[in-house]
Amino acid sequence: ELERFAQSCVESGRYNNVSEVVRAGLRMLLDIDEQRRAFVASLEEAVAEGDRIGFLSIEESRADIEAAIREAASAKAG
């Protein structure tokens, strides 16, 4: 199935040969892996920040979010 797909990409003119299709696929995998690593790093940073400054309760988080929404709405209206 993958070989047929790669060949159809070549036949459609999007790529000159199957090697280009494979390289494009590998570049996409590299991009996805980098995005995953960046996401994991941001989660780790958020946990570290929470450890440093403390965590908010659900109620505190909800109040902060609602305040941000109100602020954005008033800035948009004004």
mmCIF file of the N, C-alpha and C atoms, coordinates in Angstrom:
data_MODEL
# 
_entry.id   MODEL 
# 
loop_
_atom_site.group_PDB 
_atom_site.id 
_atom_site.type_symbol 
_atom_site.label_atom_id 
_atom_site.label_alt_id 
_atom_site.label_comp_id 
_atom_site.label_asym_id 
_atom_site.label_entity_id 
_atom_site.label_seq_id 
_atom_site.pdbx_PDB_ins_code 
_atom_site.Cartn_x 
_atom_site.Cartn_y 
_atom_site.Cartn_z 
_atom_site.occupancy 
_atom_site.B_iso_or_equiv 
_atom_site.pdbx_formal_charge 
_atom_site.auth_seq_id 
_atom_site.auth_comp_id 
_atom_site.auth_asym_id 
_atom_site.auth_atom_id 
_atom_site.pdbx_PDB_model_num 
ATOM 1   N N  . GLU A 1 1  ? 0.827   -1.191 0.000   1.00 0.00 ? 1  GLU A N  1 
ATOM 2   C CA . GLU A 1 1  ? 0.000   0.000  0.000   1.00 0.00 ? 1  GLU A CA 1 
ATOM 3   C C  . GLU A 1 1  ? 0.874   1.259  0.000   1.00 0.00 ? 1  GLU A C  1 
ATOM 4   N N  . LEU A 1 2  ? 1.916   1.267  0.843   1.00 0.00 ? 2  LEU A N  1 
ATOM 5   C CA . LEU A 1 2  ? 2.805   2.426  0.893   1.00 0.00 ? 2  LEU A CA 1 
ATOM 6   C C  . LEU A 1 2  ? 3.565   2.613  -0.410  1.00 0.00 ? 2  LEU A C  1 
ATOM 7   N N  . GLU A 1 3  ? 3.990   1.507  -0.987  1.00 0.00 ? 3  GLU A N  1 
ATOM 8   C CA . GLU A 1 3  ? 4.697   1.595  -2.273  1.00 0.00 ? 3  GLU A CA 1 
ATOM 9   C C  . GLU A 1 3  ? 3.780   2.145  -3.355  1.00 0.00 ? 3  GLU A C  1 
ATOM 10  N N  . ARG A 1 4  ? 2.529   1.691  -3.361  1.00 0.00 ? 4  ARG A N  1 
ATOM 11  C CA . ARG A 1 4  ? 1.572   2.205  -4.356  1.00 0.00 ? 4  ARG A CA 1 
ATOM 12  C C  . ARG A 1 4  ? 1.348   3.700  -4.143  1.00 0.00 ? 4  ARG A C  1 
ATOM 13  N N  . PHE A 1 5  ? 1.233   4.122  -2.890  1.00 0.00 ? 5  PHE A N  1 
ATOM 14  C CA . PHE A 1 5  ? 1.042   5.539  -2.609  1.00 0.00 ? 5  PHE A CA 1 
ATOM 15  C C  . PHE A 1 5  ? 2.238   6.351  -3.085  1.00 0.00 ? 5  PHE A C  1 
ATOM 16  N N  . ALA A 1 6  ? 3.452   5.885  -2.760  1.00 0.00 ? 6  ALA A N  1 
ATOM 17  C CA . ALA A 1 6  ? 4.659   6.600  -3.175  1.00 0.00 ? 6  ALA A CA 1 
ATOM 18  C C  . ALA A 1 6  ? 4.717   6.695  -4.693  1.00 0.00 ? 6  ALA A C  1 
ATOM 19  N N  . GLN A 1 7  ? 4.399   5.613  -5.355  1.00 0.00 ? 7  GLN A N  1 
ATOM 20  C CA . GLN A 1 7  ? 4.425   5.622  -6.826  1.00 0.00 ? 7  GLN A CA 1 
ATOM 21  C C  . GLN A 1 7  ? 3.371   6.569  -7.376  1.00 0.00 ? 7  GLN A C  1 
ATOM 22  N N  . SER A 1 8  ? 2.203   6.630  -6.752  1.00 0.00 ? 8  SER A N  1 
ATOM 23  C CA . SER A 1 8  ? 1.162   7.549  -7.235  1.00 0.00 ? 8  SER A CA 1 
ATOM 24  C C  . SER A 1 8  ? 1.589   8.995  -7.052  1.00 0.00 ? 8  SER A C  1 
ATOM 25  N N  . CYS A 1 9  ? 2.374   9.278  -5.994  1.00 0.00 ? 9  CYS A N  1 
ATOM 26  C CA . CYS A 1 9  ? 2.900   10.634 -5.809  1.00 0.00 ? 9  CYS A CA 1 
ATOM 27  C C  . CYS A 1 9  ? 3.834   11.004 -6.955  1.00 0.00 ? 9  CYS A C  1 
ATOM 28  N N  . VAL A 1 10 ? 4.632   10.043 -7.385  1.00 0.00 ? 10 VAL A N  1 
ATOM 29  C CA . VAL A 1 10 ? 5.546   10.282 -8.511  1.00 0.00 ? 10 VAL A CA 1 
ATOM 30  C C  . VAL A 1 10 ? 4.748   10.453 -9.798  1.00 0.00 ? 10 VAL A C  1 
ATOM 31  N N  . GLU A 1 11 ? 3.792   9.566  -10.008 1.00 0.00 ? 11 GLU A N  1 
ATOM 32  C CA . GLU A 1 11 ? 2.994   9.621  -11.239 1.00 0.00 ? 11 GLU A CA 1 
ATOM 33  C C  . GLU A 1 11 ? 2.178   10.902 -11.339 1.00 0.00 ? 11 GLU A C  1 
ATOM 34  N N  . SER A 1 12 ? 1.812   11.471 -10.200 1.00 0.00 ? 12 SER A N  1 
ATOM 35  C CA . SER A 1 12 ? 1.026   12.704 -10.221 1.00 0.00 ? 12 SER A CA 1 
ATOM 36  C C  . SER A 1 12 ? 1.893   13.916 -10.568 1.00 0.00 ? 12 SER A C  1 
ATOM 37  N N  . GLY A 1 13 ? 3.208   13.738 -10.523 1.00 0.00 ? 13 GLY A N  1 
ATOM 38  C CA . GLY A 1 13 ? 4.115   14.828 -10.843 1.00 0.00 ? 13 GLY A CA 1 
ATOM 39  C C  . GLY A 1 13 ? 4.566   15.634 -9.646  1.00 0.00 ? 13 GLY A C  1 
ATOM 40  N N  . ARG A 1 14 ? 4.078   15.278 -8.473  1.00 0.00 ? 14 ARG A N  1 
ATOM 41  C CA . ARG A 1 14 ? 4.482   16.016 -7.271  1.00 0.00 ? 14 ARG A CA 1 
ATOM 42  C C  . ARG A 1 14 ? 5.936   15.752 -6.910  1.00 0.00 ? 14 ARG A C  1 
ATOM 43  N N  . TYR A 1 15 ? 6.433   14.580 -7.249  1.00 0.00 ? 15 TYR A N  1 
ATOM 44  C CA . TYR A 1 15 ? 7.815   14.195 -6.946  1.00 0.00 ? 15 TYR A CA 1 
ATOM 45  C C  . TYR A 1 15 ? 8.424   13.575 -8.180  1.00 0.00 ? 15 TYR A C  1 
ATOM 46  N N  . ASN A 1 16 ? 9.743   13.659 -8.278  1.00 0.00 ? 16 ASN A N  1 
ATOM 47  C CA . ASN A 1 16 ? 10.441  13.099 -9.436  1.00 0.00 ? 16 ASN A CA 1 
ATOM 48  C C  . ASN A 1 16 ? 10.675  11.605 -9.310  1.00 0.00 ? 16 ASN A C  1 
ATOM 49  N N  . ASN A 1 17 ? 10.802  11.115 -8.083  1.00 0.00 ? 17 ASN A N  1 
ATOM 50  C CA . ASN A 1 17 ? 11.021  9.689  -7.873  1.00 0.00 ? 17 ASN A CA 1 
ATOM 51  C C  . ASN A 1 17 ? 10.611  9.310  -6.460  1.00 0.00 ? 17 ASN A C  1 
ATOM 52  N N  . VAL A 1 18 ? 10.607  8.016  -6.201  1.00 0.00 ? 18 VAL A N  1 
ATOM 53  C CA . VAL A 1 18 ? 10.169  7.510  -4.902  1.00 0.00 ? 18 VAL A CA 1 
ATOM 54  C C  . VAL A 1 18 ? 11.106  7.979  -3.788  1.00 0.00 ? 18 VAL A C  1 
ATOM 55  N N  . SER A 1 19 ? 12.389  8.139  -4.084  1.00 0.00 ? 19 SER A N  1 
ATOM 56  C CA . SER A 1 19 ? 13.327  8.613  -3.067  1.00 0.00 ? 19 SER A CA 1 
ATOM 57  C C  . SER A 1 19 ? 12.925  9.992  -2.555  1.00 0.00 ? 19 SER A C  1 
ATOM 58  N N  . GLU A 1 20 ? 12.446  10.863 -3.425  1.00 0.00 ? 20 GLU A N  1 
ATOM 59  C CA . GLU A 1 20 ? 11.981  12.181 -2.996  1.00 0.00 ? 20 GLU A CA 1 
ATOM 60  C C  . GLU A 1 20 ? 10.764  12.053 -2.089  1.00 0.00 ? 20 GLU A C  1 
ATOM 61  N N  . VAL A 1 21 ? 9.890   11.115 -2.393  1.00 0.00 ? 21 VAL A N  1 
ATOM 62  C CA . VAL A 1 21 ? 8.705   10.884 -1.557  1.00 0.00 ? 21 VAL A CA 1 
ATOM 63  C C  . VAL A 1 21 ? 9.150   10.445 -0.166  1.00 0.00 ? 21 VAL A C  1 
ATOM 64  N N  . VAL A 1 22 ? 10.102  9.522  -0.117  1.00 0.00 ? 22 VAL A N  1 
ATOM 65  C CA . VAL A 1 22 ? 10.598  9.016  1.165   1.00 0.00 ? 22 VAL A CA 1 
ATOM 66  C C  . VAL A 1 22 ? 11.266  10.145 1.949   1.00 0.00 ? 22 VAL A C  1 
ATOM 67  N N  . ARG A 1 23 ? 12.095  10.948 1.290   1.00 0.00 ? 23 ARG A N  1 
ATOM 68  C CA . ARG A 1 23 ? 12.747  12.071 1.975   1.00 0.00 ? 23 ARG A CA 1 
ATOM 69  C C  . ARG A 1 23 ? 11.721  13.053 2.534   1.00 0.00 ? 23 ARG A C  1 
ATOM 70  N N  . ALA A 1 24 ? 10.680  13.340 1.750   1.00 0.00 ? 24 ALA A N  1 
ATOM 71  C CA . ALA A 1 24 ? 9.637   14.249 2.225   1.00 0.00 ? 24 ALA A CA 1 
ATOM 72  C C  . ALA A 1 24 ? 8.941   13.655 3.452   1.00 0.00 ? 24 ALA A C  1 
ATOM 73  N N  . GLY A 1 25 ? 8.670   12.363 3.417   1.00 0.00 ? 25 GLY A N  1 
ATOM 74  C CA . GLY A 1 25 ? 8.045   11.709 4.559   1.00 0.00 ? 25 GLY A CA 1 
ATOM 75  C C  . GLY A 1 25 ? 8.934   11.750 5.792   1.00 0.00 ? 25 GLY A C  1 
ATOM 76  N N  . LEU A 1 26 ? 10.232  11.528 5.600   1.00 0.00 ? 26 LEU A N  1 
ATOM 77  C CA . LEU A 1 26 ? 11.165  11.574 6.726   1.00 0.00 ? 26 LEU A CA 1 
ATOM 78  C C  . LEU A 1 26 ? 11.271  12.986 7.297   1.00 0.00 ? 26 LEU A C  1 
ATOM 79  N N  . ARG A 1 27 ? 11.244  13.998 6.417   1.00 0.00 ? 27 ARG A N  1 
ATOM 80  C CA . ARG A 1 27 ? 11.263  15.377 6.916   1.00 0.00 ? 27 ARG A CA 1 
ATOM 81  C C  . ARG A 1 27 ? 10.030  15.667 7.761   1.00 0.00 ? 27 ARG A C  1 
ATOM 82  N N  . MET A 1 28 ? 8.894   15.161 7.324   1.00 0.00 ? 28 MET A N  1 
ATOM 83  C CA . MET A 1 28 ? 7.666   15.343 8.102   1.00 0.00 ? 28 MET A CA 1 
ATOM 84  C C  . MET A 1 28 ? 7.789   14.660 9.458   1.00 0.00 ? 28 MET A C  1 
ATOM 85  N N  . LEU A 1 29 ? 8.346   13.455 9.487   1.00 0.00 ? 29 LEU A N  1 
ATOM 86  C CA . LEU A 1 29 ? 8.538   12.761 10.764  1.00 0.00 ? 29 LEU A CA 1 
ATOM 87  C C  . LEU A 1 29 ? 9.477   13.535 11.677  1.00 0.00 ? 29 LEU A C  1 
ATOM 88  N N  . LEU A 1 30 ? 10.537  14.097 11.101  1.00 0.00 ? 30 LEU A N  1 
ATOM 89  C CA . LEU A 1 30 ? 11.451  14.913 11.900  1.00 0.00 ? 30 LEU A CA 1 
ATOM 90  C C  . LEU A 1 30 ? 10.740  16.127 12.480  1.00 0.00 ? 30 LEU A C  1 
ATOM 91  N N  . ASP A 1 31 ? 9.924   16.791 11.668  1.00 0.00 ? 31 ASP A N  1 
ATOM 92  C CA . ASP A 1 31 ? 9.166   17.956 12.136  1.00 0.00 ? 31 ASP A CA 1 
ATOM 93  C C  . ASP A 1 31 ? 8.215   17.574 13.271  1.00 0.00 ? 31 ASP A C  1 
ATOM 94  N N  . ILE A 1 32 ? 7.513   16.461 13.091  1.00 0.00 ? 32 ILE A N  1 
ATOM 95  C CA . ILE A 1 32 ? 6.573   16.010 14.115  1.00 0.00 ? 32 ILE A CA 1 
ATOM 96  C C  . ILE A 1 32 ? 7.314   15.669 15.397  1.00 0.00 ? 32 ILE A C  1 
ATOM 97  N N  . ASP A 1 33 ? 8.462   15.002 15.258  1.00 0.00 ? 33 ASP A N  1 
ATOM 98  C CA . ASP A 1 33 ? 9.242   14.650 16.438  1.00 0.00 ? 33 ASP A CA 1 
ATOM 99  C C  . ASP A 1 33 ? 9.740   15.900 17.154  1.00 0.00 ? 33 ASP A C  1 
ATOM 100 N N  . GLU A 1 34 ? 10.168  16.901 16.407  1.00 0.00 ? 34 GLU A N  1 
ATOM 101 C CA . GLU A 1 34 ? 10.625  18.154 17.017  1.00 0.00 ? 34 GLU A CA 1 
ATOM 102 C C  . GLU A 1 34 ? 9.471   18.855 17.729  1.00 0.00 ? 34 GLU A C  1 
ATOM 103 N N  . GLN A 1 35 ? 8.292   18.860 17.123  1.00 0.00 ? 35 GLN A N  1 
ATOM 104 C CA . GLN A 1 35 ? 7.122   19.458 17.766  1.00 0.00 ? 35 GLN A CA 1 
ATOM 105 C C  . GLN A 1 35 ? 6.781   18.721 19.060  1.00 0.00 ? 35 GLN A C  1 
ATOM 106 N N  . ARG A 1 36 ? 6.870   17.392 19.033  1.00 0.00 ? 36 ARG A N  1 
ATOM 107 C CA . ARG A 1 36 ? 6.593   16.599 20.227  1.00 0.00 ? 36 ARG A CA 1 
ATOM 108 C C  . ARG A 1 36 ? 7.602   16.914 21.322  1.00 0.00 ? 36 ARG A C  1 
ATOM 109 N N  . ARG A 1 37 ? 8.883   16.989 20.942  1.00 0.00 ? 37 ARG A N  1 
ATOM 110 C CA . ARG A 1 37 ? 9.921   17.310 21.928  1.00 0.00 ? 37 ARG A CA 1 
ATOM 111 C C  . ARG A 1 37 ? 9.701   18.696 22.534  1.00 0.00 ? 37 ARG A C  1 
ATOM 112 N N  . ALA A 1 38 ? 9.335   19.663 21.693  1.00 0.00 ? 38 ALA A N  1 
ATOM 113 C CA . ALA A 1 38 ? 9.087   21.018 22.189  1.00 0.00 ? 38 ALA A CA 1 
ATOM 114 C C  . ALA A 1 38 ? 7.886   21.023 23.129  1.00 0.00 ? 38 ALA A C  1 
ATOM 115 N N  . PHE A 1 39 ? 6.850   20.259 22.798  1.00 0.00 ? 39 PHE A N  1 
ATOM 116 C CA . PHE A 1 39 ? 5.665   20.189 23.649  1.00 0.00 ? 39 PHE A CA 1 
ATOM 117 C C  . PHE A 1 39 ? 6.009   19.571 25.002  1.00 0.00 ? 39 PHE A C  1 
ATOM 118 N N  . VAL A 1 40 ? 6.764   18.470 24.968  1.00 0.00 ? 40 VAL A N  1 
ATOM 119 C CA . VAL A 1 40 ? 7.170   17.820 26.218  1.00 0.00 ? 40 VAL A CA 1 
ATOM 120 C C  . VAL A 1 40 ? 8.023   18.777 27.048  1.00 0.00 ? 40 VAL A C  1 
ATOM 121 N N  . ALA A 1 41 ? 8.927   19.501 26.397  1.00 0.00 ? 41 ALA A N  1 
ATOM 122 C CA . ALA A 1 41 ? 9.765   20.465 27.119  1.00 0.00 ? 41 ALA A CA 1 
ATOM 123 C C  . ALA A 1 41 ? 8.906   21.553 27.754  1.00 0.00 ? 41 ALA A C  1 
ATOM 124 N N  . SER A 1 42 ? 7.871   22.013 27.046  1.00 0.00 ? 42 SER A N  1 
ATOM 125 C CA . SER A 1 42 ? 7.008   23.051 27.611  1.00 0.00 ? 42 SER A CA 1 
ATOM 126 C C  . SER A 1 42 ? 6.215   22.505 28.798  1.00 0.00 ? 42 SER A C  1 
ATOM 127 N N  . LEU A 1 43 ? 5.797   21.252 28.721  1.00 0.00 ? 43 LEU A N  1 
ATOM 128 C CA . LEU A 1 43 ? 5.109   20.647 29.866  1.00 0.00 ? 43 LEU A CA 1 
ATOM 129 C C  . LEU A 1 43 ? 6.046   20.522 31.059  1.00 0.00 ? 43 LEU A C  1 
ATOM 130 N N  . GLU A 1 44 ? 7.276   20.100 30.788  1.00 0.00 ? 44 GLU A N  1 
ATOM 131 C CA . GLU A 1 44 ? 8.249   19.980 31.877  1.00 0.00 ? 44 GLU A CA 1 
ATOM 132 C C  . GLU A 1 44 ? 8.540   21.337 32.500  1.00 0.00 ? 44 GLU A C  1 
ATOM 133 N N  . GLU A 1 45 ? 8.619   22.369 31.678  1.00 0.00 ? 45 GLU A N  1 
ATOM 134 C CA . GLU A 1 45 ? 8.844   23.724 32.184  1.00 0.00 ? 45 GLU A CA 1 
ATOM 135 C C  . GLU A 1 45 ? 7.651   24.192 33.019  1.00 0.00 ? 45 GLU A C  1 
ATOM 136 N N  . ALA A 1 46 ? 6.446   23.863 32.573  1.00 0.00 ? 46 ALA A N  1 
ATOM 137 C CA . ALA A 1 46 ? 5.254   24.249 33.328  1.00 0.00 ? 46 ALA A CA 1 
ATOM 138 C C  . ALA A 1 46 ? 5.222   23.559 34.691  1.00 0.00 ? 46 ALA A C  1 
ATOM 139 N N  . VAL A 1 47 ? 5.601   22.302 34.723  1.00 0.00 ? 47 VAL A N  1 
ATOM 140 C CA . VAL A 1 47 ? 5.647   21.589 36.001  1.00 0.00 ? 47 VAL A CA 1 
ATOM 141 C C  . VAL A 1 47 ? 6.703   22.207 36.909  1.00 0.00 ? 47 VAL A C  1 
ATOM 142 N N  . ALA A 1 48 ? 7.875   22.499 36.341  1.00 0.00 ? 48 ALA A N  1 
ATOM 143 C CA . ALA A 1 48 ? 8.948   23.121 37.134  1.00 0.00 ? 48 ALA A CA 1 
ATOM 144 C C  . ALA A 1 48 ? 8.497   24.476 37.674  1.00 0.00 ? 48 ALA A C  1 
ATOM 145 N N  . GLU A 1 49 ? 7.810   25.260 36.835  1.00 0.00 ? 49 GLU A N  1 
ATOM 146 C CA . GLU A 1 49 ? 7.305   26.564 37.282  1.00 0.00 ? 49 GLU A CA 1 
ATOM 147 C C  . GLU A 1 49 ? 6.293   26.381 38.404  1.00 0.00 ? 49 GLU A C  1 
ATOM 148 N N  . GLY A 1 50 ? 5.421   25.391 38.247  1.00 0.00 ? 50 GLY A N  1 
ATOM 149 C CA . GLY A 1 50 ? 4.450   25.109 39.288  1.00 0.00 ? 50 GLY A CA 1 
ATOM 150 C C  . GLY A 1 50 ? 5.127   24.715 40.595  1.00 0.00 ? 50 GLY A C  1 
ATOM 151 N N  . ASP A 1 51 ? 6.200   23.944 40.478  1.00 0.00 ? 51 ASP A N  1 
ATOM 152 C CA . ASP A 1 51 ? 6.951   23.570 41.681  1.00 0.00 ? 51 ASP A CA 1 
ATOM 153 C C  . ASP A 1 51 ? 7.581   24.797 42.340  1.00 0.00 ? 51 ASP A C  1 
ATOM 154 N N  . ARG A 1 52 ? 8.031   25.761 41.509  1.00 0.00 ? 52 ARG A N  1 
ATOM 155 C CA . ARG A 1 52 ? 8.676   26.964 42.046  1.00 0.00 ? 52 ARG A CA 1 
ATOM 156 C C  . ARG A 1 52 ? 7.681   27.920 42.686  1.00 0.00 ? 52 ARG A C  1 
ATOM 157 N N  . ILE A 1 53 ? 6.565   28.167 41.998  1.00 0.00 ? 53 ILE A N  1 
ATOM 158 C CA . ILE A 1 53 ? 5.657   29.229 42.463  1.00 0.00 ? 53 ILE A CA 1 
ATOM 159 C C  . ILE A 1 53 ? 4.344   28.693 43.011  1.00 0.00 ? 53 ILE A C  1 
ATOM 160 N N  . GLY A 1 54 ? 4.113   27.414 42.889  1.00 0.00 ? 54 GLY A N  1 
ATOM 161 C CA . GLY A 1 54 ? 2.883   26.818 43.396  1.00 0.00 ? 54 GLY A CA 1 
ATOM 162 C C  . GLY A 1 54 ? 1.844   26.644 42.305  1.00 0.00 ? 54 GLY A C  1 
ATOM 163 N N  . PHE A 1 55 ? 0.877   25.852 42.616  1.00 0.00 ? 55 PHE A N  1 
ATOM 164 C CA . PHE A 1 55 ? -0.170  25.534 41.655  1.00 0.00 ? 55 PHE A CA 1 
ATOM 165 C C  . PHE A 1 55 ? -1.457  26.261 42.041  1.00 0.00 ? 55 PHE A C  1 
ATOM 166 N N  . LEU A 1 56 ? -2.294  26.522 41.038  1.00 0.00 ? 56 LEU A N  1 
ATOM 167 C CA . LEU A 1 56 ? -3.592  27.142 41.281  1.00 0.00 ? 56 LEU A CA 1 
ATOM 168 C C  . LEU A 1 56 ? -4.652  26.063 41.459  1.00 0.00 ? 56 LEU A C  1 
ATOM 169 N N  . SER A 1 57 ? -5.642  26.371 42.252  1.00 0.00 ? 57 SER A N  1 
ATOM 170 C CA . SER A 1 57 ? -6.794  25.474 42.360  1.00 0.00 ? 57 SER A CA 1 
ATOM 171 C C  . SER A 1 57 ? -7.628  25.619 41.086  1.00 0.00 ? 57 SER A C  1 
ATOM 172 N N  . ILE A 1 58 ? -8.570  24.729 40.929  1.00 0.00 ? 58 ILE A N  1 
ATOM 173 C CA . ILE A 1 58 ? -9.474  24.816 39.774  1.00 0.00 ? 58 ILE A CA 1 
ATOM 174 C C  . ILE A 1 58 ? -10.240 26.133 39.815  1.00 0.00 ? 58 ILE A C  1 
ATOM 175 N N  . GLU A 1 59 ? -10.673 26.518 40.998  1.00 0.00 ? 59 GLU A N  1 
ATOM 176 C CA . GLU A 1 59 ? -11.429 27.761 41.135  1.00 0.00 ? 59 GLU A CA 1 
ATOM 177 C C  . GLU A 1 59 ? -10.567 28.969 40.760  1.00 0.00 ? 59 GLU A C  1 
ATOM 178 N N  . GLU A 1 60 ? -9.318  28.975 41.201  1.00 0.00 ? 60 GLU A N  1 
ATOM 179 C CA . GLU A 1 60 ? -8.412  30.081 40.860  1.00 0.00 ? 60 GLU A CA 1 
ATOM 180 C C  . GLU A 1 60 ? -8.148  30.121 39.357  1.00 0.00 ? 60 GLU A C  1 
ATOM 181 N N  . SER A 1 61 ? -7.958  28.952 38.772  1.00 0.00 ? 61 SER A N  1 
ATOM 182 C CA . SER A 1 61 ? -7.737  28.892 37.324  1.00 0.00 ? 61 SER A CA 1 
ATOM 183 C C  . SER A 1 61 ? -8.946  29.405 36.566  1.00 0.00 ? 61 SER A C  1 
ATOM 184 N N  . ARG A 1 62 ? -10.135 28.972 36.985  1.00 0.00 ? 62 ARG A N  1 
ATOM 185 C CA . ARG A 1 62 ? -11.366 29.407 36.324  1.00 0.00 ? 62 ARG A CA 1 
ATOM 186 C C  . ARG A 1 62 ? -11.518 30.921 36.434  1.00 0.00 ? 62 ARG A C  1 
ATOM 187 N N  . ALA A 1 63 ? -11.234 31.478 37.608  1.00 0.00 ? 63 ALA A N  1 
ATOM 188 C CA . ALA A 1 63 ? -11.346 32.928 37.793  1.00 0.00 ? 63 ALA A CA 1 
ATOM 189 C C  . ALA A 1 63 ? -10.357 33.660 36.897  1.00 0.00 ? 63 ALA A C  1 
ATOM 190 N N  . ASP A 1 64 ? -9.137  33.160 36.788  1.00 0.00 ? 64 ASP A N  1 
ATOM 191 C CA . ASP A 1 64 ? -8.136  33.781 35.916  1.00 0.00 ? 64 ASP A CA 1 
ATOM 192 C C  . ASP A 1 64 ? -8.572  33.735 34.455  1.00 0.00 ? 64 ASP A C  1 
ATOM 193 N N  . ILE A 1 65 ? -9.108  32.610 34.039  1.00 0.00 ? 65 ILE A N  1 
ATOM 194 C CA . ILE A 1 65 ? -9.554  32.462 32.643  1.00 0.00 ? 65 ILE A CA 1 
ATOM 195 C C  . ILE A 1 65 ? -10.725 33.394 32.368  1.00 0.00 ? 65 ILE A C  1 
ATOM 196 N N  . GLU A 1 66 ? -11.683 33.434 33.270  1.00 0.00 ? 66 GLU A N  1 
ATOM 197 C CA . GLU A 1 66 ? -12.841 34.309 33.074  1.00 0.00 ? 66 GLU A CA 1 
ATOM 198 C C  . GLU A 1 66 ? -12.425 35.778 33.046  1.00 0.00 ? 66 GLU A C  1 
ATOM 199 N N  . ALA A 1 67 ? -11.462 36.152 33.873  1.00 0.00 ? 67 ALA A N  1 
ATOM 200 C CA . ALA A 1 67 ? -10.963 37.529 33.872  1.00 0.00 ? 67 ALA A CA 1 
ATOM 201 C C  . ALA A 1 67 ? -10.276 37.842 32.550  1.00 0.00 ? 67 ALA A C  1 
ATOM 202 N N  . ALA A 1 68 ? -9.503  36.906 32.032  1.00 0.00 ? 68 ALA A N  1 
ATOM 203 C CA . ALA A 1 68 ? -8.828  37.119 30.748  1.00 0.00 ? 68 ALA A CA 1 
ATOM 204 C C  . ALA A 1 68 ? -9.843  37.255 29.616  1.00 0.00 ? 68 ALA A C  1 
ATOM 205 N N  . ILE A 1 69 ? -10.908 36.461 29.668  1.00 0.00 ? 69 ILE A N  1 
ATOM 206 C CA . ILE A 1 69 ? -11.959 36.543 28.652  1.00 0.00 ? 69 ILE A CA 1 
ATOM 207 C C  . ILE A 1 69 ? -12.661 37.896 28.723  1.00 0.00 ? 69 ILE A C  1 
ATOM 208 N N  . ARG A 1 70 ? -12.981 38.322 29.937  1.00 0.00 ? 70 ARG A N  1 
ATOM 209 C CA . ARG A 1 70 ? -13.628 39.641 30.095  1.00 0.00 ? 70 ARG A CA 1 
ATOM 210 C C  . ARG A 1 70 ? -12.715 40.748 29.578  1.00 0.00 ? 70 ARG A C  1 
ATOM 211 N N  . GLU A 1 71 ? -11.437 40.673 29.914  1.00 0.00 ? 71 GLU A N  1 
ATOM 212 C CA . GLU A 1 71 ? -10.483 41.687 29.480  1.00 0.00 ? 71 GLU A CA 1 
ATOM 213 C C  . GLU A 1 71 ? -10.373 41.707 27.949  1.00 0.00 ? 71 GLU A C  1 
ATOM 214 N N  . ALA A 1 72 ? -10.299 40.546 27.336  1.00 0.00 ? 72 ALA A N  1 
ATOM 215 C CA . ALA A 1 72 ? -10.198 40.472 25.873  1.00 0.00 ? 72 ALA A CA 1 
ATOM 216 C C  . ALA A 1 72 ? -11.488 41.015 25.228  1.00 0.00 ? 72 ALA A C  1 
ATOM 217 N N  . ALA A 1 73 ? -12.626 40.697 25.808  1.00 0.00 ? 73 ALA A N  1 
ATOM 218 C CA . ALA A 1 73 ? -13.890 41.169 25.261  1.00 0.00 ? 73 ALA A CA 1 
ATOM 219 C C  . ALA A 1 73 ? -14.010 42.681 25.367  1.00 0.00 ? 73 ALA A C  1 
ATOM 220 N N  . SER A 1 74 ? -13.578 43.231 26.493  1.00 0.00 ? 74 SER A N  1 
ATOM 221 C CA . SER A 1 74 ? -13.676 44.689 26.640  1.00 0.00 ? 74 SER A CA 1 
ATOM 222 C C  . SER A 1 74 ? -12.665 45.390 25.744  1.00 0.00 ? 74 SER A C  1 
ATOM 223 N N  . ALA A 1 75 ? -11.504 44.797 25.529  1.00 0.00 ? 75 ALA A N  1 
ATOM 224 C CA . ALA A 1 75 ? -10.506 45.400 24.630  1.00 0.00 ? 75 ALA A CA 1 
ATOM 225 C C  . ALA A 1 75 ? -11.017 45.366 23.188  1.00 0.00 ? 75 ALA A C  1 
ATOM 226 N N  . LYS A 1 76 ? -11.705 44.294 22.828  1.00 0.00 ? 76 LYS A N  1 
ATOM 227 C CA . LYS A 1 76 ? -12.248 44.163 21.482  1.00 0.00 ? 76 LYS A CA 1 
ATOM 228 C C  . LYS A 1 76 ? -13.391 45.152 21.274  1.00 0.00 ? 76 LYS A C  1 
ATOM 229 N N  . ALA A 1 77 ? -14.210 45.342 22.304  1.00 0.00 ? 77 ALA A N  1 
ATOM 230 C CA . ALA A 1 77 ? -15.360 46.247 22.195  1.00 0.00 ? 77 ALA A CA 1 
ATOM 231 C C  . ALA A 1 77 ? -14.923 47.718 22.245  1.00 0.00 ? 77 ALA A C  1 
ATOM 232 N N  . GLY A 1 78 ? -13.825 47.966 22.935  1.00 0.00 ? 78 GLY A N  1 
ATOM 233 C CA . GLY A 1 78 ? -13.413 49.354 23.141  1.00 0.00 ? 78 GLY A CA 1 
ATOM 234 C C  . GLY A 1 78 ? -12.472 49.783 22.127  1.00 0.00 ? 78 GLY A C  1 
# 
